């Protein structure tokens, strides 16, 4: 099952010299620029605020997100170590939409006659080590400055060999909403120790990931400036199986946000994804026939017991065109549970939460951005539940 990241991921490091760095080749109109690498963006990642209050998030993974209008674009190499470009859509480098120039704490976004200047938001980031069963998880705690204690949220990985920087966008979103955020490298990856369980969502692997997520939650609940009664999880894609299991096994969470998360069994979810090659092409079978097969398949890990026991406020963010998760069947399952603590919000997106009427990966690449109501929905729900 795919992780909650944009489109197709090769999901994944020397710092850049802001003044007088080595000059890269100037891209020609015939030669699209290369996508920026994490090591090229490591000095610049974070959130930037304009004088009028607009916020932009720069992710080391090479993504640029405008919180105001939900534009979500890939960052490409520019003419110097501190200069980059963005194109008109997510994975489209040309025609160039704007230049991004970083100088000190300032970001200048210049495109056509428009020029916007934003200053880096001064969050407090602390590198941490989290004790887990058979492993030490390397992570980072990102805190908004100001009044404390704050609510907290742990970002739980989807199905990818994940490191903490994969989730820079979500860190920017949640820190911007006033939460302290914990991200961590999966065990056996990045700077974390232990044995990497792999991405097949077997019962054993999901239990290991749930145990690790719970260790991270306990760590954040004990953080000095966090309100231990208001700490929850964000789980995307496969993380949507991990989070309810972690809460069932260990408790501790006060809320959960599940994005592009499946309520069907592993095998049923895989069958749905297989009809389109995970979004590579439109399926030849009808939606009704595909959903009938999904409803009749009950093998593989079943999240139903964990979902039935879930009593904390839970927000489901589901893409109506998801080719990885059978959204309509999931809504049927969740609705039938009649749980007043569940809020289900449908978005006009595919699995990556990029606006996309077909759910195909190629149309993710052409998408202008994330669903416009994604961040407002999160903000409103968190005000009521966290």
N, C-alpha and C positions, 0 to 999 in steps of 0.2 A: 504494500500500500504506500502511495507516494506521500512524501512529507509536505507540510504546509510551507511551500516556498514557491517562487514564481516559476511558472512553466517548466520546461525540461531542465533539470539541474545536473550539472556536472558537480552539484552541491559539494565542492571545494576543491611566503607570508612575508628587515631592512627598512628603515624609516626613510621618508622623503625629505629632501632639503628644500625648505620653502624659498630660500633666497639663493638664487644662482645654481639650482640643481642642474643635472645633466639634461641637455635639450634632446627631446625625442624627435623622431621624424615627423614632419608636417604632413598630415594625411591629405591626399589628393582627392578630387571629386570621384575618380574612378576606383580608388582604394578605400573602402570603409575603414574607419579607425578600429583598433583592437579594443575589446572590453577591458576596462581597468581591473587590475588584480588586487587581491586583499592587501598585499605588501605595499602597493602604491597608494592605497587609501587609508592605511593604518594611522597615519598622522592626522587625518582629517575627519575620521568618522565621529558621529555625534549628532546632536540637534542644534539648529541655528534659528534664532528668532529675529524678525524684522522689527523696526520701530513701531509698526502698526499692529504687531502681534502675530503675524504669520509665522508658521513654524515649518522648517524643512528638516528631514532626517537623511543623513548620509550613512549608508551601511558599507562596512568593509567588503561585503560580498559583491559590491558593485551596483548598488541600487540607490535611487534618489526618490524620496517620497515627500510630496507637498500635502501636509495635513489639511489644509484649507479646502482644496478641490479634489483631493485623492489622486492626483497625477502620480504615476509610479513608473519610473523610467530607468533604463540601464545607463550606467556611467561609462564613458569611453575615454581612452587616452587622448590628451590634447598636445599642445606644443611645448610644454614644460612640465617639470615634476609636480608643480602645484596647479596645473591647469588641465581641465577635463572638459568634455562635451556631453550633452544629452541629446537624444533624437526625439522624434515626434510621438513615439509609442514605446511600449515596454522594451522589446528587443529589436528596435529599428534605429540604427545609428544615423541614417540619412533620410531626408535632409536635416541638417543640424537644427535643433530647436533653440539651444542656448549654450553659452560657455559658462563653466564653473571655475572661478579663480579663488584659491585659498591663500590668505596672507595673514599670518598671525592667528588671531581669533575670529577673523572676518571672512565671510563668504560673499562673493559678488556673483550674481546670476545675470548675465547679459545676453539678450536675444533680440535682434532687430532694434527697435527704438526703445525697448524696455531694459531697465537696469535696476536690480533689486540688491540691497546690501543687508546682510543678516549677521548677527553676532552669535558665536557659540554659546549655548546655554551651559552654565557652570554646574553640571551635576557632580556629585561626589561618587567616584568609582573606586571600589576596593577589591583587590584580587584576594580570593579566599580559597581555603582547602576544606572540603567537606568529607567527614568520615562516613563511609558506607560499608556495607558488608563485603569484605574481600577487596575493597578498592578505596582510593582517595580521589574524590571528584574535584577537579580544578574548576573554579568558577569566578564570577564577578558579581558584586552587589553594586547596583547603580541607584543612587538616592537623589531625589529632588531636594534642593536646599530650601530651608524655610522651617515652618512649624513642624514639629514632630510630637507624638509618634504618627507615622503614616501607615496606611494599608500596605500590604506587600503581596507580590505575585511571583510564583516560580514558573518559568517557561520550560515546558517539557517537550523534548524532541519528537518529531515524527520519524518516519522510516528513512533515515539517511545516516551515513557515518558522520555524526554531527559534532561540531564544535560550537562553543558559545557564540562566536561571531556570526553564525548563520542567522541569529535572531536579533541583530542590531535594530531592524525596523520595529519589531515589537517592543524592544527596550525603549526606543524613542517614543513610541505611542503611549505606553503605560507610564513611563516617567513623566511625560508631558501631561498626563491626567492626574499626577500627584501620587503615584504608587512607587514604592521601592521595589526594584526588580532584581531577581536572581536568575542568572543563566549559568550553565555549566557544560563542560565537555562530557560527552558520553564516556562511560568507563572503557578504558583501553584505547581511547582516541585523544588527540590533542595532548594536553598536559595531565590528563587523568590516568590513574593506574588501574589495574584489574584486567580481566579478560573481556574483550568485546564480544557480546553475545550474538552479533549479526542482526540482520534486519528481518529475517523471517519471524512473523509474529506467532511463534509457538507459545503454549501456555507457560513454559519455563522462561523464555526470553521476556515475555510481557511481565511476569512476576519479578524478574531481576530489574527491569526498567521501573516497575512500580515501587520496588524497595528503594531504588536510588532516588526516585522523585520524592518519596516520603522523607528520606534523609535530608534532601535539599530543603523541603518544607520545614522540617524541624529546625534546621540551621537558621532559616530566615525568620522563623517565629521567635528565636532567641536573640535576634539582632537588636542592638541597643535602641535604635530610633524607630523601631517597627512596633505597631500595635499587634500583639500576638493573637488577639481575638479577631483580626481582620486580615488574614493571610490565606490566599487561595492559589489555584493552579490555572495556567493557560496550557491547553494541550491541543495540538493541531494534527489532523490526519491520524496516523497510528497513535499519536499521543492522546487521541480521544478514546482509545481503549485503555491506555496506560493510566490516565488520571482517575477514572471511576474505580479501577482496580486498586490503585494506591489508597484511595479514600476508604474503600471497603476493607482493605487489609490493615490499615494503620490509622485511619481517621486523621484528625488534626486540621483539615482544611475548613475554611468558613465559606468558600464559594468556588465555583469552577466555571471556566469559559472554554468551550469545546468548539473548535473551528474545523470545518470540513471533516467532521468525525463521524464514523459509521456506527449505527446501532444494530447492524446485521452481523452475522458471524463472519469470521475470517474468510471461509471458503465462499460464502455467498457474496461478500464484497469483491473477492478476486474474480468470481464469475462475471459480475457486473463490469468490472474493469476490462476483462478479457474480451467482451463484445466489441470494444472500440480500440483494442490494443493500448489501453490506458490513455486514450484520447488521441491516438495517432490518426485515426480515421473514423468516419461515421459508421456506426454499426449497420448491418444489412437487416437484422431482425427488428421487429417493431418494439416500441417501448413496452407495450402490454405483454408481449411474449417474453422479453428480457426480465421484466419485473416478476412474471409468473415463475420463472426459473429461480430467481433470487428468493422469492417467498418459500419455495419448496426445498431450499438448501439450508441445512441446519448444522453442518459439520464445521470443524475448526473451532478455535476459541470463540466462545459465546459471551458477549458482554452483558446479556440480560440480567444475570444475578447481581452484578455490580451496579447496573443501572437501577434495578428494583430497590436496592438498598441505599441509593443516593438520596440524601435528605437535605443537602445544602443547596442554596440557590445556584442554579446552573443555567448558563446561557449557551444555546446552540446556534452557531452561525453556519448555515448550510447554503451551498451554491445550487441554484435551481437547475443548472446545466452541468453538474458534476459528472464526469465520465469515470471517476474512480470510486465514488461513493454513490449508492443508489438512493438519492435524496428522498424521493417520494415514499419509498418503502420505509426508510428510516423515520420519516415524519409519522407514518402510520403506526409504527412500533411505539414511538415516544408518546404519541397522542393517546394510544390505547392504554398506556400506563397510568393515565389520569393523575399525574404528579403536579400539584400546584407550584412546586419549586422549579419546574422546568419552564424556560422561556425559549421558544423556537423562533428564530428570525431567518427568513429566506432572503438571499441576495441574488441579483441577476448575474451570476458568475459561474465559472467552472471551479475546479478543485483548488486552484491557487488564489481564489477570491478576487481575481482580475475580472473586470466586466467582460462578459463573453457569452453570447447567446447560444453557441454551439457546444462549448466545453472542450473543443479541440485545442491541442497544444499550439498549433499554428496560429489560432486566433488569440490565444494568450499572448503570443509574441507580438501581435498587432494591437493589443489592448492599450487604451489610453491610461488605464490606471485601475486601482482598487475600487470596490463599490463605494460610491459617494456617501452612503449612509452607514458605512462600517464604523468609523470612528465616532460619529454622533451616537450611534446605537450603543457602543461600548461605554461612552461617557455617561449616558443616561442610565444605563443598567447598573453601572458601578456606583453611581450616586445613591441608588436605591438599595444596593445589595452589599456594598463594601465600604 
